[in-house]
Amino acid sequence: MNLNNEWRKSRRSQNDANCVELRSTLDQLRDSKNAAGPILRGNVRALTRAIRDGRFDR
């Protein structure tokens, strides 16, 4: 199994829900409804940490 090509969606999401998928390498996100669409590339761990730390709160 090649983990570099695997995408995963939250276990809490439902089939018809709006959500994102995370690449197993933790460096890419995409819209689960449009797998062929644009991909957001970046440091997902740093993004998650910033969200948890409240850096995007208003």
C-alpha positions in Angstrom: 0.0 0.0 0.0 1.4 3.4 -1.0 0.5 5.8 1.8 1.7 8.8 -0.2 -1.4 8.6 -2.5 -4.0 8.0 0.2 -6.7 10.6 1.0 -8.8 10.4 4.1 -12.0 12.1 5.3 -13.1 12.5 8.9 -14.9 9.6 10.4 -17.4 12.1 11.7 -18.3 13.3 8.3 -21.3 11.8 6.5 -21.4 11.0 2.8 -23.4 14.1 1.8 -21.7 16.5 4.2 -19.4 19.3 3.1 -15.9 18.4 4.3 -12.3 18.2 3.2 -9.9 15.3 2.7 -6.4 15.1 4.1 -3.5 13.5 2.3 -1.8 10.8 4.3 1.5 12.8 4.0 -0.3 15.7 6.0 0.7 18.3 3.4 -2.4 18.6 1.2 -6.1 19.2 1.6 -8.9 19.0 -1.0 -12.7 19.3 -1.2 -14.2 15.8 -0.8 -16.9 16.6 -3.3 -14.4 17.6 -6.0 -11.4 15.2 -5.9 -10.2 16.4 -9.3 -10.4 20.1 -8.2 -7.8 22.3 -6.6 -5.5 21.1 -3.8 -4.4 23.3 -0.9 -0.7 22.5 -0.2 1.0 23.5 3.0 1.9 22.4 6.5 -1.3 21.0 7.7 0.1 20.3 11.2 1.0 23.9 11.6 -2.4 25.0 10.3 -4.1 22.7 12.8 -2.0 24.0 15.7 -2.7 27.6 14.7 -6.5 26.9 14.7 -6.3 25.1 18.1 -4.3 28.1 19.5 -7.0 30.5 18.4 -4.9 32.4 15.9 -7.8 32.7 13.5 -10.4 33.8 16.2 -11.9 37.2 15.8 
